[in-house]
């Protein structure tokens, strides 16, 4: 009596199918390793790819100042000495573009105007494309104590390379810039996501040189 | 009687060619092979991506807590000063603030942090190795002009609680650190450039001593 075998020996009963060569397998492994590390590296920029809160032209990463930083935020903090404002300490917002979505540059003149958040003090700093403040002669920052503010409390600042009357924030001529707005000891640091755009200053381009 | 007596003999195995079983065995059609290879590629790349993102903070030595771990070991906070070119060692430091730092290693015992409130708005925050802030307090919480707390590990906290006398735990604010090492940062706002010396003196006066 013929009995059906329980298992087929290797290669029996199935047609020969193509299999992976050692070189192909090595290329697949190396390629995927490079793609995985490369994509991680590409996302390790000056700002984390997730966790952003947008209010008008301003962006905040409130989780960077907490204990529950997301993995990409943790990478950002691990790659260079950052000291983000803690959640109870204040709120940091950055802007890289004006109201029309065009990149901020020292070639243009801007009006920064509107409301500010209740706080014990705030500062506005000009930074380079890497988010680092300009140093030395090109350093430029304002604090609320430097400004002349009308009775309605709405600030109006002219940001430009050429000196302007009133509240003036100097921009480095011709360079791409960013603005960092920090509110110290504000009760709204935890609720930044609920803020309407009108709660923060607008950045309008007035004109550009050249 | 042999169970496999009717079966054909096994063919010889190809010596130099890798012939995997299971998922690495390629399907027959060109399109199926391409999809199969693509899936393997994406899966492996995803694993490499996740491992990179998770491992970089673990082994990076450039985070603020690693860079400033040795600051203020004499019990006084060390002022963070810009270099000759005007660049701060803290990459995104607000130029309108003064910052001083104490590093700590709870392996040496709990750390008592104290700072006096002044005219400039002041905040103290505790930053961990690899990023993350687990505690922050502003001078609005100061009692009789003094901000004070003790940083300890979970074991040190329990040990301290066990030998507390009545009311001891209410006399000090205890902050349990999830890590052994980190830094305490004192940050004061410089409202006007002329206020800088006062703000620097305020943050430099933060004391970081053995809490016993």
Interface residues (C-beta under 8 A of the other chain):
Chain A: X2 X3 X5 X6 X8 X9 X10 X11 X12 X17 X18 X19 X20 X21 X22 X25 X28 X29 X31 X32 X33 X35 X36 X37 X39 X40 X41 X43 X44 X64 X65 X66 X67 X68 X69 X71 X72 X73 X74 X75 X76 X77 X78 X79 X80 X81 X82 X83 X84 X86 X87 X88 X89 X90 X120 X121 X123 X125 X127 X131 X132 X133 X135 X136 X139 X141 X143 X144 X145 X146 X180 X182 X184 X185
Chain B: X1 X3 X4 X5 X6 X7 X8 X10 X11 X13 X17 X18 X19 X20 X24 X25 X26 X27 X28 X33 X37 X40 X41 X42 X43 X44 X45 X46 X47 X48 X49 X50 X51 X52 X53 X54 X56 X57 X60 X62 X63 X64 X67 X68 X82 X85 X86 X87 X88 X89 X90 X91 X92 X93 X94 X95 X96 X97 X99 X121 X123 X125 X127 X128 X130 X131 X132 X133 X134 X135 X136 X137 X138 X140 X178 X185 X187 X189 X190 X191 X192
